[in-house]
Amino acid sequence: MWHELWIALALLLILEGVIPFLSPDGLRRALVAMHQLSDSQLRFAGLTSMLLGVVLLYVINR
């Protein structure tokens, strides 16, 4: 189990690094846009992301 967790973390870091590597200016613009969102909008985006992740895990492991 720990091995898979470390693999998942490594993949997360790789995926998180793709956008700043390919488009640093696009990332800056996205962060500025995110800064202008309200707390409730950010929470909703986070909740939506988590739920999509859970559904994706369910579909993959089905």
C-alpha positions as CSV (number, residue, x, y, z in Angstrom):
1,M,0.0,0.0,0.0
2,W,2.8,2.5,0.9
3,H,4.4,1.8,-2.4
4,E,1.3,2.8,-4.4
5,L,0.9,5.9,-2.2
6,W,4.4,7.0,-3.1
7,I,3.7,6.3,-6.8
8,A,0.5,8.4,-6.6
9,L,2.4,11.2,-5.0
10,A,5.2,11.1,-7.6
11,L,2.6,11.2,-10.4
12,L,0.8,14.1,-8.7
13,L,4.1,16.1,-8.6
14,I,4.8,15.3,-12.3
15,L,1.3,16.4,-13.3
16,E,1.4,19.5,-11.2
17,G,4.7,20.5,-12.8
18,V,3.5,20.2,-16.4
19,I,1.5,23.5,-16.5
20,P,4.2,25.8,-15.1
21,F,6.8,24.1,-17.3
22,L,4.8,24.4,-20.5
23,S,3.0,27.7,-19.9
24,P,4.3,29.8,-17.0
25,D,2.5,32.9,-18.2
26,G,-0.8,30.9,-18.4
27,L,-0.2,29.7,-14.8
28,R,0.3,33.3,-13.6
29,R,-2.9,34.4,-15.3
30,A,-4.8,31.5,-13.8
31,L,-3.5,32.3,-10.3
32,V,-4.5,35.9,-10.7
33,A,-8.0,34.8,-11.8
34,M,-8.2,32.4,-8.8
35,H,-7.2,35.2,-6.4
36,Q,-10.3,37.1,-7.5
37,L,-12.7,34.3,-6.6
38,S,-14.6,34.3,-3.4
39,D,-13.9,31.7,-0.7
40,S,-17.2,29.9,-1.5
41,Q,-16.3,29.7,-5.2
42,L,-12.9,28.2,-4.3
43,R,-14.5,25.7,-1.9
44,F,-17.0,24.6,-4.5
45,A,-14.1,24.1,-7.1
46,G,-12.2,22.1,-4.5
47,L,-15.3,20.0,-3.6
48,T,-16.0,19.4,-7.3
49,S,-12.4,18.3,-7.9
50,M,-12.5,15.9,-5.0
51,L,-15.8,14.4,-6.1
52,L,-14.6,13.9,-9.6
53,G,-11.5,12.2,-8.3
54,V,-13.6,9.8,-6.2
55,V,-15.9,9.0,-9.1
56,L,-12.8,8.4,-11.3
57,L,-11.3,6.1,-8.7
58,Y,-14.6,4.2,-8.5
59,V,-14.8,3.8,-12.2
60,I,-11.2,2.7,-12.5
61,N,-11.4,0.1,-9.7
62,R,-14.8,-1.2,-10.7
